[in-house]
């Protein structure tokens, strides 16, 4: 059986999710990357609730720049919203994607804006 890209990512994702869970004290920052946009949300897994979210599809978001630059902007917006919701520390869930490119840009800009992980 040939291993497809989506099957490989699902296996990696399950391996990560065994270790990374979100709680009220330290919620999980989950990243989803499509070909065009990037989405990030901070989740409390114990309650099954999304606390804060940001994406590059929002109307208030400026769609100028490369995908990496837009990802960095999403990370900054997410960190600001998290701060206003009283969230300081998160567990980073890269969701099966490599920590490279857009995922890395989002994570680093969120760290610079004040999130700790």
N, C-alpha and C positions, 0 to 999 in steps of 0.2 A: 504494500500500500504506500502510495506516495503521500508524504506529509505536506498538506497545503499550508499556506501562510496563516490563514485564519485558525486552523487546527493547532498549529504551533503556538500562536499567540494565546489561544484559550488554555493550553497546557501551562504556559508560563504564568498566565493570569491566576489560575487556580493555585499554583505553587506560591505565588505572592500572597494571595488572599488567605491561605492557611495561617500565615504569620501576622498579617496586618489587619487589625480590626479597629473600628472607631468606637469610642465611648464618649460620655458627656465631658470628661476631663480632657481627653485627647482624641478628637474626632479624626476621621480619615479624609484626606484630600485626594479625590479620585480624578484622573485625567482621561478624557476620551478625545481621540484625534481622528478626524475624518480627513479625506483628501483635501478638503477646502477650508474647514473651520476647526476650531479647538474648543472644547468644553471642559470646565472644571467645576467640581462641587465638593463641599465639605459635608460629610455625612456622619451622623451618629448611628452606628449599626445596631446598638442595643435597642433603640426606639424605632429604628427603621425610618428615620427622618432626615431629609436634606436640610441643613441649617443655612447654608449660603451657597450661591452658585453664580457663575459668570461664564459668558461665552463670547465668541467673536461674531455671533449672529445677532446680538442685541441691537436695537435701533439706535441707542445712544452711543454705540461703538463706532469709531471711525475706521473705515476699511482701507486706509492708506498704508502702504508699506508692504514688505514681504510677509510671508506666513510666519516666519520666525519672530519678526518685530511685532506682529499682531498677537502672537502667543505671549510675548513678554508683557504686552499691555494688559492682556487678560489676567496674567498672574498678579500684576500690580492692582488691578481693580478688585480681584478676589481678596487679596490681603487687606485692602481698605475696608471692604464689606465685612470681613471676618473680625477686624479690629472693632468696628462699630457694633458687632454682635457679641463682643466680649470673648472672642476666641484668640488665644495667644499661641498655643502649641497644637500641631497636627501631625498625623502619621501620613507620610507620602505614599500613595499607591499609583505606580506608573502604569498599571492596568495591562501589563504584558508588553508594553512598548519599551524600546531601548531608551536608556537615559542619555539622550543625544538629541541635538537639533531643537525642535519645537518643544518637546517635553522638558528638556533641560532649560530652555529659555524661560518657560513658564515658572519652573521651580525656583530658578535663581532670582527672577524678578519678585516673586512672592517673598523670598527670604530677605531681599533688599528692602522691601516695603514693611518688614517687621514680623512676618510669620516665622515661627521656630519649628524646624523639623530636621 
